[in-house]
């Protein structure tokens, strides 16, 4: 199948994730987002709550679902 999925991102995108406070939080979020199709790298900054996701073909919905699975929430707005 060729082409990109609707809403898919190429490059890097940052998200704010609420509730991350420790190394376990970082590991859980990194692991779940890393499973998302198209994701090649995940960087978590606990101080700011920013998560930077890099790759080709991942979607905001996929990242959001992974963050939910890890037990956290993407802050909208």
N, CA, C and O atoms as a Maestro MAE file, in Angstrom:
{
 s_m_m2io_version
 :::
 2.0.0
}

f_m_ct {
 s_m_title
 :::
 protein
 m_atom[308] {
  # First column is atom index #
  i_m_mmod_type
  r_m_x_coord
  r_m_y_coord
  r_m_z_coord
  i_m_residue_number
  s_m_chain_name
  s_m_pdb_residue_name
  s_m_pdb_atom_name
  i_m_atomic_number
  :::
  1 25 0.850 -1.170 0.000 1 A "UNK " " N  " 7
  2 3 0.000 0.000 0.000 1 A "UNK " " CA " 6
  3 2 0.895 1.231 0.000 1 A "UNK " " C  " 6
  4 15 1.817 1.312 0.812 1 A "UNK " " O  " 8
  5 25 0.655 2.170 -0.867 2 A "UNK " " N  " 7
  6 3 1.489 3.362 -0.942 2 A "UNK " " CA " 6
  7 2 0.731 4.572 -0.435 2 A "UNK " " C  " 6
  8 15 -0.474 4.515 -0.194 2 A "UNK " " O  " 8
  9 25 1.468 5.687 -0.275 3 A "UNK " " N  " 7
  10 3 0.852 6.908 0.222 3 A "UNK " " CA " 6
  11 2 0.956 6.986 1.726 3 A "UNK " " C  " 6
  12 15 1.427 6.063 2.390 3 A "UNK " " O  " 8
  13 25 0.500 8.121 2.250 4 A "UNK " " N  " 7
  14 3 0.544 8.304 3.688 4 A "UNK " " CA " 6
  15 2 -0.859 8.257 4.253 4 A "UNK " " C  " 6
  16 15 -1.838 8.510 3.551 4 A "UNK " " O  " 8
  17 25 -0.943 7.932 5.526 5 A "UNK " " N  " 7
  18 3 -2.229 7.905 6.193 5 A "UNK " " CA " 6
  19 2 -2.669 9.331 6.485 5 A "UNK " " C  " 6
  20 15 -1.839 10.198 6.758 5 A "UNK " " O  " 8
  21 25 -3.974 9.574 6.428 6 A "UNK " " N  " 7
  22 3 -4.509 10.903 6.700 6 A "UNK " " CA " 6
  23 2 -4.122 11.343 8.106 6 A "UNK " " C  " 6
  24 15 -4.299 10.595 9.068 6 A "UNK " " O  " 8
  25 25 -3.593 12.558 8.223 7 A "UNK " " N  " 7
  26 3 -3.192 13.090 9.511 7 A "UNK " " CA " 6
  27 2 -1.841 12.603 9.993 7 A "UNK " " C  " 6
  28 15 -1.433 12.915 11.111 7 A "UNK " " O  " 8
  29 25 -1.141 11.839 9.162 8 A "UNK " " N  " 7
  30 3 0.151 11.283 9.563 8 A "UNK " " CA " 6
  31 2 1.219 12.372 9.573 8 A "UNK " " C  " 6
  32 15 1.185 13.305 8.771 8 A "UNK " " O  " 8
  33 25 2.162 12.234 10.493 9 A "UNK " " N  " 7
  34 3 3.228 13.197 10.661 9 A "UNK " " CA " 6
  35 2 4.549 12.613 10.196 9 A "UNK " " C  " 6
  36 15 4.850 11.448 10.457 9 A "UNK " " O  " 8
  37 25 5.334 13.427 9.507 10 A "UNK " " N  " 7
  38 3 6.713 13.080 9.164 10 A "UNK " " CA " 6
  39 2 7.594 14.105 9.857 10 A "UNK " " C  " 6
  40 15 7.333 15.306 9.780 10 A "UNK " " O  " 8
  41 25 8.626 13.642 10.527 11 A "UNK " " N  " 7
  42 3 9.495 14.553 11.266 11 A "UNK " " CA " 6
  43 2 9.278 14.402 12.742 11 A "UNK " " C  " 6
  44 15 9.171 13.284 13.247 11 A "UNK " " O  " 8
  45 25 9.208 15.533 13.459 12 A "UNK " " N  " 7
  46 3 9.041 15.502 14.911 12 A "UNK " " CA " 6
  47 2 7.867 16.377 15.324 12 A "UNK " " C  " 6
  48 15 7.562 17.387 14.688 12 A "UNK " " O  " 8
  49 25 7.222 15.965 16.397 13 A "UNK " " N  " 7
  50 3 6.115 16.731 16.961 13 A "UNK " " CA " 6
  51 2 6.208 16.626 18.478 13 A "UNK " " C  " 6
  52 15 6.574 15.581 19.016 13 A "UNK " " O  " 8
  53 25 5.874 17.720 19.164 14 A "UNK " " N  " 7
  54 3 5.914 17.734 20.627 14 A "UNK " " CA " 6
  55 2 4.507 17.753 21.204 14 A "UNK " " C  " 6
  56 15 3.582 18.330 20.632 14 A "UNK " " O  " 8
  57 25 4.376 17.108 22.351 15 A "UNK " " N  " 7
  58 3 3.112 17.017 23.074 15 A "UNK " " CA " 6
  59 2 3.382 17.352 24.538 15 A "UNK " " C  " 6
  60 15 4.491 17.139 25.028 15 A "UNK " " O  " 8
  61 25 2.387 17.869 25.233 16 A "UNK " " N  " 7
  62 3 2.474 18.055 26.675 16 A "UNK " " CA " 6
  63 2 1.668 16.932 27.319 16 A "UNK " " C  " 6
  64 15 0.504 16.714 26.983 16 A "UNK " " O  " 8
  65 25 2.302 16.225 28.246 17 A "UNK " " N  " 7
  66 3 1.670 15.088 28.912 17 A "UNK " " CA " 6
  67 2 1.594 15.384 30.407 17 A "UNK " " C  " 6
  68 15 2.599 15.708 31.039 17 A "UNK " " O  " 8
  69 25 0.387 15.267 30.962 18 A "UNK " " N  " 7
  70 3 0.163 15.562 32.376 18 A "UNK " " CA " 6
  71 2 0.463 14.345 33.247 18 A "UNK " " C  " 6
  72 15 0.167 13.208 32.881 18 A "UNK " " O  " 8
  73 25 1.062 14.618 34.417 19 A "UNK " " N  " 7
  74 3 1.201 13.591 35.447 19 A "UNK " " CA " 6
  75 2 2.512 12.853 35.506 19 A "UNK " " C  " 6
  76 15 2.698 12.025 36.398 19 A "UNK " " O  " 8
  77 25 3.428 13.113 34.602 20 A "UNK " " N  " 7
  78 3 4.718 12.410 34.628 20 A "UNK " " CA " 6
  79 2 5.623 13.072 35.665 20 A "UNK " " C  " 6
  80 15 5.834 14.285 35.629 20 A "UNK " " O  " 8
  81 25 6.160 12.265 36.596 21 A "UNK " " N  " 7
  82 3 6.987 12.843 37.659 21 A "UNK " " CA " 6
  83 2 8.291 12.095 37.925 21 A "UNK " " C  " 6
  84 15 9.144 12.594 38.659 21 A "UNK " " O  " 8
  85 25 8.460 10.909 37.341 22 A "UNK " " N  " 7
  86 3 9.629 10.111 37.717 22 A "UNK " " CA " 6
  87 2 10.137 9.276 36.539 22 A "UNK " " C  " 6
  88 15 9.566 9.288 35.449 22 A "UNK " " O  " 8
  89 25 11.207 8.567 36.791 23 A "UNK " " N  " 7
  90 3 11.797 7.713 35.768 23 A "UNK " " CA " 6
  91 2 10.853 6.623 35.288 23 A "UNK " " C  " 6
  92 15 10.871 6.263 34.111 23 A "UNK " " O  " 8
  93 25 10.034 6.094 36.182 24 A "UNK " " N  " 7
  94 3 9.058 5.080 35.772 24 A "UNK " " CA " 6
  95 2 8.050 5.674 34.803 24 A "UNK " " C  " 6
  96 15 7.673 5.035 33.821 24 A "UNK " " O  " 8
  97 25 7.613 6.902 35.082 25 A "UNK " " N  " 7
  98 3 6.685 7.593 34.181 25 A "UNK " " CA " 6
  99 2 7.305 7.731 32.789 25 A "UNK " " C  " 6
  100 15 6.676 7.433 31.774 25 A "UNK " " O  " 8
  101 25 8.546 8.187 32.777 26 A "UNK " " N  " 7
  102 3 9.263 8.364 31.513 26 A "UNK " " CA " 6
  103 2 9.345 7.046 30.750 26 A "UNK " " C  " 6
  104 15 9.092 7.001 29.546 26 A "UNK " " O  " 8
  105 25 9.700 5.976 31.455 27 A "UNK " " N  " 7
  106 3 9.845 4.663 30.808 27 A "UNK " " CA " 6
  107 2 8.514 4.166 30.254 27 A "UNK " " C  " 6
  108 15 8.461 3.643 29.141 27 A "UNK " " O  " 8
  109 25 7.438 4.327 31.024 28 A "UNK " " N  " 7
  110 3 6.122 3.849 30.582 28 A "UNK " " CA " 6
  111 2 5.659 4.585 29.333 28 A "UNK " " C  " 6
  112 15 5.184 3.961 28.384 28 A "UNK " " O  " 8
  113 25 5.795 5.907 29.325 29 A "UNK " " N  " 7
  114 3 5.368 6.709 28.178 29 A "UNK " " CA " 6
  115 2 6.248 6.400 26.964 29 A "UNK " " C  " 6
  116 15 5.744 6.228 25.854 29 A "UNK " " O  " 8
  117 25 7.553 6.331 27.179 30 A "UNK " " N  " 7
  118 3 8.476 6.034 26.082 30 A "UNK " " CA " 6
  119 2 8.176 4.680 25.464 30 A "UNK " " C  " 6
  120 15 8.158 4.542 24.241 30 A "UNK " " O  " 8
  121 25 7.941 3.681 26.304 31 A "UNK " " N  " 7
  122 3 7.665 2.327 25.803 31 A "UNK " " CA " 6
  123 2 6.385 2.279 24.976 31 A "UNK " " C  " 6
  124 15 6.373 1.722 23.879 31 A "UNK " " O  " 8
  125 25 5.316 2.857 25.496 32 A "UNK " " N  " 7
  126 3 4.033 2.797 24.777 32 A "UNK " " CA " 6
  127 2 4.066 3.588 23.477 32 A "UNK " " C  " 6
  128 15 3.593 3.102 22.450 32 A "UNK " " O  " 8
  129 25 4.620 4.805 23.504 33 A "UNK " " N  " 7
  130 3 4.686 5.595 22.273 33 A "UNK " " CA " 6
  131 2 5.608 4.918 21.263 33 A "UNK " " C  " 6
  132 15 5.358 4.971 20.059 33 A "UNK " " O  " 8
  133 25 6.664 4.289 21.746 34 A "UNK " " N  " 7
  134 3 7.596 3.585 20.860 34 A "UNK " " CA " 6
  135 2 6.958 2.457 20.069 34 A "UNK " " C  " 6
  136 15 7.496 2.032 19.047 34 A "UNK " " O  " 8
  137 25 5.820 1.970 20.530 35 A "UNK " " N  " 7
  138 3 5.101 0.896 19.837 35 A "UNK " " CA " 6
  139 2 4.233 1.408 18.689 35 A "UNK " " C  " 6
  140 15 3.763 0.622 17.866 35 A "UNK " " O  " 8
  141 25 4.021 2.727 18.632 36 A "UNK " " N  " 7
  142 3 3.142 3.314 17.610 36 A "UNK " " CA " 6
  143 2 3.803 3.202 16.236 36 A "UNK " " C  " 6
  144 15 4.984 3.505 16.070 36 A "UNK " " O  " 8
  145 25 3.032 2.771 15.283 37 A "UNK " " N  " 7
  146 3 3.513 2.630 13.906 37 A "UNK " " CA " 6
  147 2 4.093 3.952 13.415 37 A "UNK " " C  " 6
  148 15 3.437 4.990 13.500 37 A "UNK " " O  " 8
  149 25 5.319 3.915 12.904 38 A "UNK " " N  " 7
  150 3 5.955 5.084 12.328 38 A "UNK " " CA " 6
  151 2 6.847 5.853 13.284 38 A "UNK " " C  " 6
  152 15 7.598 6.725 12.848 38 A "UNK " " O  " 8
  153 25 6.788 5.554 14.580 39 A "UNK " " N  " 7
  154 3 7.613 6.256 15.562 39 A "UNK " " CA " 6
  155 2 9.014 5.660 15.577 39 A "UNK " " C  " 6
  156 15 9.181 4.442 15.656 39 A "UNK " " O  " 8
  157 25 10.022 6.530 15.500 40 A "UNK " " N  " 7
  158 3 11.412 6.065 15.533 40 A "UNK " " CA " 6
  159 2 12.157 6.526 16.778 40 A "UNK " " C  " 6
  160 15 13.177 5.937 17.136 40 A "UNK " " O  " 8
  161 25 11.662 7.577 17.450 41 A "UNK " " N  " 7
  162 3 12.332 8.070 18.662 41 A "UNK " " CA " 6
  163 2 11.339 8.812 19.540 41 A "UNK " " C  " 6
  164 15 10.403 9.449 19.057 41 A "UNK " " O  " 8
  165 25 11.570 8.711 20.861 42 A "UNK " " N  " 7
  166 3 10.737 9.402 21.841 42 A "UNK " " CA " 6
  167 2 11.666 10.030 22.869 42 A "UNK " " C  " 6
  168 15 12.538 9.358 23.421 42 A "UNK " " O  " 8
  169 25 11.475 11.335 23.128 43 A "UNK " " N  " 7
  170 3 12.238 12.028 24.167 43 A "UNK " " CA " 6
  171 2 11.255 12.625 25.160 43 A "UNK " " C  " 6
  172 15 10.304 13.303 24.771 43 A "UNK " " O  " 8
  173 25 11.488 12.370 26.455 44 A "UNK " " N  " 7
  174 3 10.604 12.856 27.509 44 A "UNK " " CA " 6
  175 2 11.374 13.810 28.411 44 A "UNK " " C  " 6
  176 15 12.456 13.479 28.897 44 A "UNK " " O  " 8
  177 25 10.809 15.006 28.635 45 A "UNK " " N  " 7
  178 3 11.370 15.976 29.575 45 A "UNK " " CA " 6
  179 2 10.412 16.048 30.760 45 A "UNK " " C  " 6
  180 15 9.339 16.643 30.663 45 A "UNK " " O  " 8
  181 25 10.805 15.437 31.883 46 A "UNK " " N  " 7
  182 3 9.933 15.407 33.051 46 A "UNK " " CA " 6
  183 2 9.684 16.791 33.637 46 A "UNK " " C  " 6
  184 15 8.608 17.051 34.174 46 A "UNK " " O  " 8
  185 25 10.660 17.674 33.539 47 A "UNK " " N  " 7
  186 3 10.527 19.012 34.116 47 A "UNK " " CA " 6
  187 2 9.398 19.799 33.458 47 A "UNK " " C  " 6
  188 15 8.626 20.469 34.143 47 A "UNK " " O  " 8
  189 25 9.301 19.720 32.144 48 A "UNK " " N  " 7
  190 3 8.291 20.483 31.413 48 A "UNK " " CA " 6
  191 2 7.053 19.665 31.043 48 A "UNK " " C  " 6
  192 15 6.015 20.226 30.692 48 A "UNK " " O  " 8
  193 25 7.167 18.333 31.122 49 A "UNK " " N  " 7
  194 3 6.074 17.475 30.685 49 A "UNK " " CA " 6
  195 2 5.999 17.330 29.182 49 A "UNK " " C  " 6
  196 15 5.014 16.814 28.654 49 A "UNK " " O  " 8
  197 25 7.033 17.782 28.486 50 A "UNK " " N  " 7
  198 3 7.036 17.710 27.021 50 A "UNK " " CA " 6
  199 2 7.553 16.352 26.551 50 A "UNK " " C  " 6
  200 15 8.541 15.826 27.064 50 A "UNK " " O  " 8
  201 25 6.868 15.816 25.583 51 A "UNK " " N  " 7
  202 3 7.270 14.576 24.933 51 A "UNK " " CA " 6
  203 2 7.454 14.895 23.457 51 A "UNK " " C  " 6
  204 15 6.524 15.359 22.797 51 A "UNK " " O  " 8
  205 25 8.643 14.648 22.943 52 A "UNK " " N  " 7
  206 3 8.920 14.878 21.529 52 A "UNK " " CA " 6
  207 2 9.003 13.532 20.837 52 A "UNK " " C  " 6
  208 15 9.779 12.660 21.226 52 A "UNK " " O  " 8
  209 25 8.188 13.379 19.804 53 A "UNK " " N  " 7
  210 3 8.087 12.128 19.055 53 A "UNK " " CA " 6
  211 2 8.604 12.376 17.647 53 A "UNK " " C  " 6
  212 15 8.210 13.339 16.988 53 A "UNK " " O  " 8
  213 25 9.490 11.500 17.194 54 A "UNK " " N  " 7
  214 3 10.044 11.601 15.839 54 A "UNK " " CA " 6
  215 2 9.695 10.347 15.058 54 A "UNK " " C  " 6
  216 15 9.538 9.264 15.622 54 A "UNK " " O  " 8
  217 25 9.578 10.517 13.742 55 A "UNK " " N  " 7
  218 3 9.311 9.374 12.888 55 A "UNK " " CA " 6
  219 2 8.665 9.793 11.592 55 A "UNK " " C  " 6
  220 15 8.743 10.951 11.180 55 A "UNK " " O  " 8
  221 25 8.033 8.843 10.964 56 A "UNK " " N  " 7
  222 3 7.399 9.075 9.682 56 A "UNK " " CA " 6
  223 2 6.128 8.243 9.614 56 A "UNK " " C  " 6
  224 15 6.185 7.014 9.585 56 A "UNK " " O  " 8
  225 25 4.992 8.907 9.588 57 A "UNK " " N  " 7
  226 3 3.725 8.204 9.427 57 A "UNK " " CA " 6
  227 2 2.941 7.987 10.703 57 A "UNK " " C  " 6
  228 15 1.897 7.336 10.666 57 A "UNK " " O  " 8
  229 25 3.402 8.508 11.840 58 A "UNK " " N  " 7
  230 3 2.608 8.363 13.064 58 A "UNK " " CA " 6
  231 2 1.523 9.438 13.099 58 A "UNK " " C  " 6
  232 15 1.633 10.459 12.421 58 A "UNK " " O  " 8
  233 25 0.483 9.206 13.887 59 A "UNK " " N  " 7
  234 3 -0.621 10.161 13.991 59 A "UNK " " CA " 6
  235 2 -0.763 10.666 15.422 59 A "UNK " " C  " 6
  236 15 -0.331 10.009 16.369 59 A "UNK " " O  " 8
  237 25 -1.372 11.837 15.568 60 A "UNK " " N  " 7
  238 3 -1.659 12.363 16.900 60 A "UNK " " CA " 6
  239 2 -2.560 11.401 17.669 60 A "UNK " " C  " 6
  240 15 -2.380 11.199 18.870 60 A "UNK " " O  " 8
  241 25 -3.523 10.815 16.977 61 A "UNK " " N  " 7
  242 3 -4.431 9.872 17.630 61 A "UNK " " CA " 6
  243 2 -3.675 8.652 18.148 61 A "UNK " " C  " 6
  244 15 -3.952 8.166 19.244 61 A "UNK " " O  " 8
  245 25 -2.727 8.162 17.366 62 A "UNK " " N  " 7
  246 3 -1.932 7.013 17.796 62 A "UNK " " CA " 6
  247 2 -1.083 7.330 19.006 62 A "UNK " " C  " 6
  248 15 -0.982 6.522 19.930 62 A "UNK " " O  " 8
  249 25 -0.466 8.511 19.006 63 A "UNK " " N  " 7
  250 3 0.350 8.940 20.148 63 A "UNK " " CA " 6
  251 2 -0.542 9.132 21.366 63 A "UNK " " C  " 6
  252 15 -0.189 8.704 22.465 63 A "UNK " " O  " 8
  253 25 -1.693 9.770 21.183 64 A "UNK " " N  " 7
  254 3 -2.621 9.985 22.291 64 A "UNK " " CA " 6
  255 2 -3.095 8.687 22.911 64 A "UNK " " C  " 6
  256 15 -3.178 8.572 24.134 64 A "UNK " " O  " 8
  257 25 -3.407 7.711 22.076 65 A "UNK " " N  " 7
  258 3 -3.846 6.407 22.578 65 A "UNK " " CA " 6
  259 2 -2.725 5.713 23.357 65 A "UNK " " C  " 6
  260 15 -2.982 5.066 24.373 65 A "UNK " " O  " 8
  261 25 -1.493 5.848 22.885 66 A "UNK " " N  " 7
  262 3 -0.355 5.249 23.578 66 A "UNK " " CA " 6
  263 2 -0.132 5.905 24.937 66 A "UNK " " C  " 6
  264 15 0.151 5.221 25.920 66 A "UNK " " O  " 8
  265 25 -0.258 7.223 24.992 67 A "UNK " " N  " 7
  266 3 -0.120 7.945 26.264 67 A "UNK " " CA " 6
  267 2 -1.218 7.493 27.225 67 A "UNK " " C  " 6
  268 15 -0.948 7.265 28.404 67 A "UNK " " O  " 8
  269 25 -2.448 7.361 26.737 68 A "UNK " " N  " 7
  270 3 -3.553 6.863 27.565 68 A "UNK " " CA " 6
  271 2 -3.242 5.470 28.092 68 A "UNK " " C  " 6
  272 15 -3.476 5.180 29.266 68 A "UNK " " O  " 8
  273 25 -2.718 4.609 27.230 69 A "UNK " " N  " 7
  274 3 -2.381 3.235 27.617 69 A "UNK " " CA " 6
  275 2 -1.330 3.216 28.728 69 A "UNK " " C  " 6
  276 15 -1.340 2.339 29.592 69 A "UNK " " O  " 8
  277 25 -0.433 4.183 28.691 70 A "UNK " " N  " 7
  278 3 0.606 4.282 29.721 70 A "UNK " " CA " 6
  279 2 0.056 4.847 31.029 70 A "UNK " " C  " 6
  280 15 0.737 4.807 32.054 70 A "UNK " " O  " 8
  281 25 -1.181 5.377 31.002 71 A "UNK " " N  " 7
  282 3 -1.809 5.880 32.213 71 A "UNK " " CA " 6
  283 2 -1.719 7.388 32.393 71 A "UNK " " C  " 6
  284 15 -1.874 7.893 33.505 71 A "UNK " " O  " 8
  285 25 -1.470 8.105 31.311 72 A "UNK " " N  " 7
  286 3 -1.329 9.560 31.365 72 A "UNK " " CA " 6
  287 2 -2.231 10.196 30.322 72 A "UNK " " C  " 6
  288 15 -2.913 9.492 29.576 72 A "UNK " " O  " 8
  289 25 -2.238 11.520 30.263 73 A "UNK " " N  " 7
  290 3 -3.079 12.222 29.308 73 A "UNK " " CA " 6
  291 2 -2.301 13.291 28.570 73 A "UNK " " C  " 6
  292 15 -1.494 14.012 29.156 73 A "UNK " " O  " 8
  293 25 -2.559 13.384 27.264 74 A "UNK " " N  " 7
  294 3 -2.023 14.493 26.479 74 A "UNK " " CA " 6
  295 2 -2.887 15.712 26.794 74 A "UNK " " C  " 6
  296 15 -4.116 15.642 26.749 74 A "UNK " " O  " 8
  297 25 -2.235 16.828 27.113 75 A "UNK " " N  " 7
  298 3 -2.939 18.070 27.413 75 A "UNK " " CA " 6
  299 2 -3.284 18.735 26.090 75 A "UNK " " C  " 6
  300 15 -2.400 19.010 25.279 75 A "UNK " " O  " 8
  301 25 -4.544 18.990 25.877 76 A "UNK " " N  " 7
  302 3 -5.024 19.627 24.634 76 A "UNK " " CA " 6
  303 2 -5.062 21.132 24.838 76 A "UNK " " C  " 6
  304 15 -5.334 21.630 25.930 76 A "UNK " " O  " 8
  305 25 -4.779 21.844 23.746 77 A "UNK " " N  " 7
  306 3 -4.954 23.281 23.812 77 A "UNK " " CA " 6
  307 2 -3.694 23.963 23.801 77 A "UNK " " C  " 6
  308 15 -3.656 25.192 23.851 77 A "UNK " " O  " 8
  :::
 }
 m_bond[307] {
  # First column is bond index #
  i_m_from
  i_m_to
  i_m_order
  :::
  1 1 2 1
  2 2 3 1
  3 3 4 2
  4 3 5 1
  5 5 6 1
  6 6 7 1
  7 7 8 2
  8 7 9 1
  9 9 10 1
  10 10 11 1
  11 11 12 2
  12 11 13 1
  13 13 14 1
  14 14 15 1
  15 15 16 2
  16 15 17 1
  17 17 18 1
  18 18 19 1
  19 19 20 2
  20 19 21 1
  21 21 22 1
  22 22 23 1
  23 23 24 2
  24 23 25 1
  25 25 26 1
  26 26 27 1
  27 27 28 2
  28 27 29 1
  29 29 30 1
  30 30 31 1
  31 31 32 2
  32 31 33 1
  33 33 34 1
  34 34 35 1
  35 35 36 2
  36 35 37 1
  37 37 38 1
  38 38 39 1
  39 39 40 2
  40 39 41 1
  41 41 42 1
  42 42 43 1
  43 43 44 2
  44 43 45 1
  45 45 46 1
  46 46 47 1
  47 47 48 2
  48 47 49 1
  49 49 50 1
  50 50 51 1
  51 51 52 2
  52 51 53 1
  53 53 54 1
  54 54 55 1
  55 55 56 2
  56 55 57 1
  57 57 58 1
  58 58 59 1
  59 59 60 2
  60 59 61 1
  61 61 62 1
  62 62 63 1
  63 63 64 2
  64 63 65 1
  65 65 66 1
  66 66 67 1
  67 67 68 2
  68 67 69 1
  69 69 70 1
  70 70 71 1
  71 71 72 2
  72 71 73 1
  73 73 74 1
  74 74 75 1
  75 75 76 2
  76 75 77 1
  77 77 78 1
  78 78 79 1
  79 79 80 2
  80 79 81 1
  81 81 82 1
  82 82 83 1
  83 83 84 2
  84 83 85 1
  85 85 86 1
  86 86 87 1
  87 87 88 2
  88 87 89 1
  89 89 90 1
  90 90 91 1
  91 91 92 2
  92 91 93 1
  93 93 94 1
  94 94 95 1
  95 95 96 2
  96 95 97 1
  97 97 98 1
  98 98 99 1
  99 99 100 2
  100 99 101 1
  101 101 102 1
  102 102 103 1
  103 103 104 2
  104 103 105 1
  105 105 106 1
  106 106 107 1
  107 107 108 2
  108 107 109 1
  109 109 110 1
  110 110 111 1
  111 111 112 2
  112 111 113 1
  113 113 114 1
  114 114 115 1
  115 115 116 2
  116 115 117 1
  117 117 118 1
  118 118 119 1
  119 119 120 2
  120 119 121 1
  121 121 122 1
  122 122 123 1
  123 123 124 2
  124 123 125 1
  125 125 126 1
  126 126 127 1
  127 127 128 2
  128 127 129 1
  129 129 130 1
  130 130 131 1
  131 131 132 2
  132 131 133 1
  133 133 134 1
  134 134 135 1
  135 135 136 2
  136 135 137 1
  137 137 138 1
  138 138 139 1
  139 139 140 2
  140 139 141 1
  141 141 142 1
  142 142 143 1
  143 143 144 2
  144 143 145 1
  145 145 146 1
  146 146 147 1
  147 147 148 2
  148 147 149 1
  149 149 150 1
  150 150 151 1
  151 151 152 2
  152 151 153 1
  153 153 154 1
  154 154 155 1
  155 155 156 2
  156 155 157 1
  157 157 158 1
  158 158 159 1
  159 159 160 2
  160 159 161 1
  161 161 162 1
  162 162 163 1
  163 163 164 2
  164 163 165 1
  165 165 166 1
  166 166 167 1
  167 167 168 2
  168 167 169 1
  169 169 170 1
  170 170 171 1
  171 171 172 2
  172 171 173 1
  173 173 174 1
  174 174 175 1
  175 175 176 2
  176 175 177 1
  177 177 178 1
  178 178 179 1
  179 179 180 2
  180 179 181 1
  181 181 182 1
  182 182 183 1
  183 183 184 2
  184 183 185 1
  185 185 186 1
  186 186 187 1
  187 187 188 2
  188 187 189 1
  189 189 190 1
  190 190 191 1
  191 191 192 2
  192 191 193 1
  193 193 194 1
  194 194 195 1
  195 195 196 2
  196 195 197 1
  197 197 198 1
  198 198 199 1
  199 199 200 2
  200 199 201 1
  201 201 202 1
  202 202 203 1
  203 203 204 2
  204 203 205 1
  205 205 206 1
  206 206 207 1
  207 207 208 2
  208 207 209 1
  209 209 210 1
  210 210 211 1
  211 211 212 2
  212 211 213 1
  213 213 214 1
  214 214 215 1
  215 215 216 2
  216 215 217 1
  217 217 218 1
  218 218 219 1
  219 219 220 2
  220 219 221 1
  221 221 222 1
  222 222 223 1
  223 223 224 2
  224 223 225 1
  225 225 226 1
  226 226 227 1
  227 227 228 2
  228 227 229 1
  229 229 230 1
  230 230 231 1
  231 231 232 2
  232 231 233 1
  233 233 234 1
  234 234 235 1
  235 235 236 2
  236 235 237 1
  237 237 238 1
  238 238 239 1
  239 239 240 2
  240 239 241 1
  241 241 242 1
  242 242 243 1
  243 243 244 2
  244 243 245 1
  245 245 246 1
  246 246 247 1
  247 247 248 2
  248 247 249 1
  249 249 250 1
  250 250 251 1
  251 251 252 2
  252 251 253 1
  253 253 254 1
  254 254 255 1
  255 255 256 2
  256 255 257 1
  257 257 258 1
  258 258 259 1
  259 259 260 2
  260 259 261 1
  261 261 262 1
  262 262 263 1
  263 263 264 2
  264 263 265 1
  265 265 266 1
  266 266 267 1
  267 267 268 2
  268 267 269 1
  269 269 270 1
  270 270 271 1
  271 271 272 2
  272 271 273 1
  273 273 274 1
  274 274 275 1
  275 275 276 2
  276 275 277 1
  277 277 278 1
  278 278 279 1
  279 279 280 2
  280 279 281 1
  281 281 282 1
  282 282 283 1
  283 283 284 2
  284 283 285 1
  285 285 286 1
  286 286 287 1
  287 287 288 2
  288 287 289 1
  289 289 290 1
  290 290 291 1
  291 291 292 2
  292 291 293 1
  293 293 294 1
  294 294 295 1
  295 295 296 2
  296 295 297 1
  297 297 298 1
  298 298 299 1
  299 299 300 2
  300 299 301 1
  301 301 302 1
  302 302 303 1
  303 303 304 2
  304 303 305 1
  305 305 306 1
  306 306 307 1
  307 307 308 2
  :::
 }
}
